[in-house]
Amino acid sequence: MSTFLGMPAARDGRGPSPQAAPGTLSGIGRPEDPLHWGASFPDAARAALDNGQLRRNLGKATSTIRAKRASVVGEVPDWEALRDAGSALKTDVMARLPELLETLERNVTARGGVVHWARDAAEANRIVAGLVRAKEADEVVKVKSMATQEIGLNEALAEEGIAAVETDLAELIVQLADDMPSHILVPAIHRNRTEIRDIFLERMADAPPDLTDVPRELAMAARAHLRRKFLSAKVAISGANFAVADTGTLAVVESEGNGRMCLTLPETLITVMGIEKLIPTFDDLEVFLQLLPRSSTGERMNPYTSMWTGVTPGDGPSEFHLVLLDNGRTKVLADEAGRSALHCIRCSACLNVCPVYERVGGHAYGSVYPGPIGAILTPQLTGEKSDLPYASTLCGACYEVCPVKIDIPSILVELRAREVALAGSSPDTADRVWKAAMKAASYAMADGGRFRRAARVPRLLRAISRNGVIRRLPFPGSLWTRSRDLMEPPKQTFRDWWAEREDGR
């Protein structure tokens, strides 16, 4: 019996360990739209905050990655100059994107590759499925790819009777659990090693019966399982970290070696890449191959950096296809305020420092792009009304660590302003209450006496505070306290304190 994408179902007597709570192994399932699924962010975040194990998993993982990043970044004396260079290169790419894309197509084609253009997810999926069917393959191996997650490629291939096997260890864990990734770089960050052991025992047919939760044993079990897939696959599918316009070279950086296996062993390689992943020249890799590993995994360099240029007879795949994906990117490019979101190199540094992400995890964002970068990228790609721009404290930590200096807080503020303007044209209850509150505030502030009396009203709330915090207010105050606490008002206003001070002199 098989589950999603042909992966083995649970076997009798091989279920979760006694320590695992019932139902914890199965994930959230696969949504119809990878960019917009699940409950609203406030509701999803509230549910996530009740999951103590999730918060422990996230806290341990993000703090570890933050410390590693800080250590290796501190070793680079010209780190800020590298960030400036990365930002400038990405700005140049966006300014010349049509020209550079044509240059890339010309050079890939000249070196034996075939370039396909996909306007949206459906077109990209049709192209890839057609290429796999042409090779008469019913199974493909995959390198970790955010672009293929974004378009729901695995699900599209499954509908065509083609099983896509994720070969990145964390992506394999997510796939076996019928789950969704919750982090750009570490998709299974919401799972601990005991949960992973139980997932392997229940869902991986060739897992050793005596498998423990020792990390090395888990990795070896996955390695043995995947090795057979690598050696039998005719087709591999990858993403790309970078594409060099003036040579037609593509690059994938990774830490496990699975990418190298996928990029070299199969007869056919299909790469799905967002059109923003371009860099102008080969020399520009010097900048990004210093920025990316330090910002993502906290390493001085990536353990595996694989590059290929078209097709080389007798060396690697004999057929190479590059699918260039738009899927809303040209719309983002046209937005002067938000286009720098396309500068992202998917390092995930912003997720690891975000206090909101650390507490609620990636699934609460309802998109394959979680965290601060997802809060600005997802609404722009979909063009839909979204509450993600409010999933931030605007503390600015994301901007401080971004290797290409994307000003995420400023874009969040801009997107919030647009949501407010849009709501103004079709107001709901919250908007009407907000406008009424602003009118009342304007009335009170227009007269000194009224303002003084109004300033004393909040003191009445002290009666319902507990330990200096007010957790619930009646409507319309509930619009505030449903997602945040209110600090207890002071015993006296500043005006009263000042008057008392003057009288005491």
Residue pairs with C-beta under 8 A, 6 or more apart in sequence:
1 8
1 9
2 8
2 9
3 9
3 178
3 203
4 30
4 158
4 175
4 178
5 154
5 157
5 158
5 163
5 164
5 165
5 175
6 139
6 158
6 163
7 163
7 175
7 176
7 203
7 204
8 203
8 204
8 205
9 203
10 202
10 203
11 202
11 205
14 201
14 202
14 209
15 198
15 201
15 202
16 22
16 24
16 25
16 198
16 201
16 202
17 194
17 197
17 198
17 201
19 194
20 194
20 195
20 198
24 195
24 198
25 177
25 195
25 198
25 199
25 202
25 203
26 177
26 178
26 179
27 174
27 177
27 178
27 179
27 180
28 38
28 179
28 180
28 363
29 178
29 179
29 180
30 152
30 154
30 155
30 178
30 180
31 37
31 38
31 180
32 152
33 152
34 149
34 150
34 151
34 152
34 180
34 367
34 368
35 150
35 367
35 368
35 369
35 378
35 381
35 382
36 366
36 367
36 378
36 382
36 384
36 386
37 180
37 366
37 367
38 44
38 363
38 364
38 366
39 47
39 366
40 366
40 387
41 364
41 365
41 366
41 387
41 388
41 390
41 391
42 387
42 482
42 483
44 360
44 363
44 364
44 365
44 366
45 356
45 359
45 360
45 364
45 391
46 483
47 364
48 54
48 55
48 359
48 360
48 361
48 363
48 364
49 55
49 359
49 360
53 192
54 190
54 361
55 359
56 192
57 189
57 190
57 191
57 192
58 189
58 190
58 357
58 358
58 359
58 361
59 358
61 186
61 189
62 189
62 351
62 352
62 353
62 357
62 358
65 186
65 297
65 298
65 352
66 352
66 353
67 298
68 297
68 298
68 299
69 294
69 295
69 298
69 349
69 352
69 401
71 298
72 294
72 298
72 299
72 300
73 79
73 294
73 295
75 300
76 82
76 290
76 294
82 287
82 290
82 291
82 403
83 291
83 402
83 403
83 404
83 405
84 405
85 287
86 287
86 288
86 291
86 345
86 403
86 404
86 405
87 343
87 404
87 405
87 406
89 279
89 280
89 284
89 287
89 288
90 340
90 342
90 343
90 404
91 340
91 343
92 280
93 100
93 276
93 278
93 279
93 280
94 276
94 333
94 339
94 340
94 342
94 343
96 280
97 275
97 276
97 278
97 333
100 245
100 278
100 280
101 245
101 275
101 278
101 324
103 245
103 246
104 115
104 243
104 244
104 245
104 248
104 278
104 324
105 115
105 324
106 248
107 245
107 246
107 247
107 248
108 114
108 115
108 248
108 310
108 320
108 322
109 115
109 248
110 248
110 310
111 248
111 309
111 310
111 311
112 310
112 311
112 312
112 320
113 248
113 310
113 311
113 320
113 321
113 322
114 319
114 320
114 321
114 322
115 321
115 322
115 324
116 127
116 321
116 322
116 323
116 324
117 323
117 324
117 326
118 124
118 127
118 323
118 324
118 325
118 326
118 327
119 326
119 327
120 326
120 327
120 328
121 150
121 151
121 152
121 325
121 327
124 151
124 153
124 272
124 323
124 325
124 327
125 151
125 152
125 153
125 156
125 157
127 323
128 153
128 156
128 157
128 237
128 270
128 272
128 323
129 156
129 157
129 160
129 162
131 235
131 268
131 270
131 321
132 140
132 157
132 160
132 162
132 235
132 270
133 160
133 162
135 234
135 235
135 267
135 268
136 234
137 162
137 233
137 234
137 235
138 161
138 162
138 163
139 162
139 163
139 164
139 165
139 229
139 232
139 233
140 157
140 162
140 163
140 164
140 165
140 233
140 234
140 235
140 236
140 237
141 165
141 167
141 226
141 229
141 230
141 233
141 235
141 236
141 237
141 261
141 262
141 266
142 148
142 154
142 164
142 165
142 166
142 167
142 171
142 236
142 237
142 238
142 262
143 167
143 168
143 236
143 237
143 238
143 239
143 252
143 254
143 258
143 259
143 262
143 263
144 166
144 167
144 168
144 170
144 171
144 187
144 239
144 254
144 259
145 237
145 238
145 239
145 272
146 184
146 239
146 346
146 368
146 369
147 239
147 272
147 273
147 274
147 325
148 154
148 237
148 239
148 272
149 181
149 368
150 274
150 325
150 327
150 368
150 369
150 381
151 272
151 325
151 327
153 164
153 237
153 272
154 164
154 166
154 175
157 163
157 164
158 164
164 237
165 172
165 175
165 226
165 229
165 233
166 172
166 174
166 175
167 226
167 229
167 230
167 258
167 259
167 261
167 262
168 187
168 254
168 256
168 258
168 259
169 219
169 222
169 256
169 258
170 181
170 186
170 187
170 188
170 189
171 181
171 187
171 188
172 222
172 225
172 226
173 179
173 187
173 188
173 191
173 196
173 199
174 180
174 181
174 187
174 188
176 199
176 200
176 203
176 204
177 191
177 199
177 203
179 188
180 363
180 368
181 187
181 188
181 362
181 368
182 188
182 189
182 190
182 361
182 362
182 363
182 370
183 189
183 190
183 348
183 351
183 362
183 370
183 371
184 346
184 347
184 348
184 351
184 369
184 370
184 371
184 373
185 296
185 297
185 346
185 347
185 348
185 351
186 348
188 196
189 361
189 362
190 361
190 362
190 363
191 199
193 213
193 214
193 215
193 218
194 213
196 213
196 218
197 211
197 212
197 213
197 218
200 207
200 211
200 218
200 221
200 222
201 207
201 209
201 211
204 221
204 222
204 225
206 224
206 225
207 221
207 225
208 217
208 221
211 217
211 218
211 221
226 258
230 258
230 261
230 262
230 265
231 265
233 262
233 265
233 266
234 266
234 267
234 268
235 266
235 267
235 268
235 269
235 270
236 262
236 263
236 265
236 266
236 268
236 269
236 270
236 317
237 262
237 269
237 270
237 271
237 272
238 252
238 259
238 262
238 263
238 269
238 270
238 271
238 272
239 252
239 271
239 272
239 273
240 250
240 251
240 252
240 271
240 273
240 277
241 251
241 252
241 253
241 277
241 288
241 292
241 345
241 346
242 250
242 251
242 277
242 278
242 279
242 285
242 288
243 249
243 250
243 251
243 273
243 277
243 278
243 279
243 322
244 250
244 251
244 278
244 279
244 280
244 281
244 282
244 284
244 285
245 278
245 279
245 280
245 281
246 280
246 281
246 282
247 281
247 282
247 309
248 309
248 310
249 282
249 307
249 308
249 309
250 271
250 273
250 307
250 308
250 309
250 322
251 285
251 305
251 306
251 307
252 259
252 263
252 305
252 306
252 307
253 289
253 292
253 293
253 302
253 304
253 305
253 306
254 260
254 302
254 303
254 304
254 306
255 297
255 299
255 302
255 303
255 304
256 303
256 304
257 303
257 304
259 304
259 306
260 304
260 306
262 269
263 269
263 306
263 308
263 316
263 317
264 306
264 316
264 317
266 317
267 317
267 318
267 319
268 317
268 318
268 319
268 320
268 321
269 308
269 316
269 317
269 319
269 320
269 321
270 320
270 321
270 323
271 320
271 321
271 322
271 323
272 323
272 325
273 322
273 323
273 324
273 325
274 325
274 327
274 329
275 324
275 325
275 326
275 329
275 330
276 329
276 333
276 342
276 343
276 344
279 285
279 288
288 345
289 301
289 302
289 305
291 345
291 347
291 403
291 404
292 302
292 345
292 347
292 403
293 299
293 300
293 301
293 302
294 300
294 403
295 345
295 347
295 349
295 401
295 402
295 403
296 346
296 347
296 348
296 349
308 316
308 320
310 320
311 317
311 318
311 319
311 320
327 381
328 380
328 381
328 382
328 383
329 342
329 381
331 380
331 381
331 383
332 338
332 339
332 341
332 342
332 377
332 380
332 381
333 339
333 342
335 380
337 411
337 414
338 376
338 380
338 411
338 414
338 415
340 406
340 407
340 411
341 373
341 376
341 377
341 380
341 406
341 411
343 404
343 406
344 373
344 377
344 404
344 406
345 403
345 404
347 403
348 371
349 398
349 401
349 402
349 403
350 371
350 372
350 373
350 397
350 398
350 401
350 402
350 408
351 357
351 362
351 370
351 371
351 372
351 373
352 358
352 401
353 397
353 398
353 400
353 401
354 371
354 372
354 392
354 397
354 398
355 393
355 395
355 397
356 391
356 392
356 393
357 370
357 371
357 372
361 370
362 370
362 371
362 374
363 370
364 370
364 391
365 371
365 374
365 375
365 378
365 388
365 391
366 388
367 374
367 378
367 388
368 374
369 377
369 378
371 398
372 392
372 398
372 408
372 412
373 398
373 406
373 408
374 388
375 388
375 389
375 391
375 392
375 408
375 412
376 388
376 389
376 408
376 411
376 412
376 415
378 386
378 388
379 386
379 388
379 389
379 415
380 415
385 419
385 422
386 415
386 419
389 412
389 415
389 416
389 419
390 416
392 408
392 409
392 412
394 409
394 412
394 413
395 409
396 409
398 406
398 408
398 409
399 405
399 406
399 407
399 408
399 409
402 408
423 431
424 431
427 435
430 479
433 476
433 479
437 476
443 450
444 450
444 451
444 454
445 451
452 493
452 495
455 493
455 495
456 493
456 496
458 489
459 489
459 490
459 491
459 492
459 493
461 470
461 473
461 486
461 488
461 489
462 488
462 489
462 491
464 470
464 472
464 473
465 488
468 487
468 488
469 485
469 486
469 487
469 488
470 481
470 485
470 486
470 487
470 488
471 481
471 485
471 486
472 478
472 481
473 480
473 481
473 486
477 486
480 486
492 500
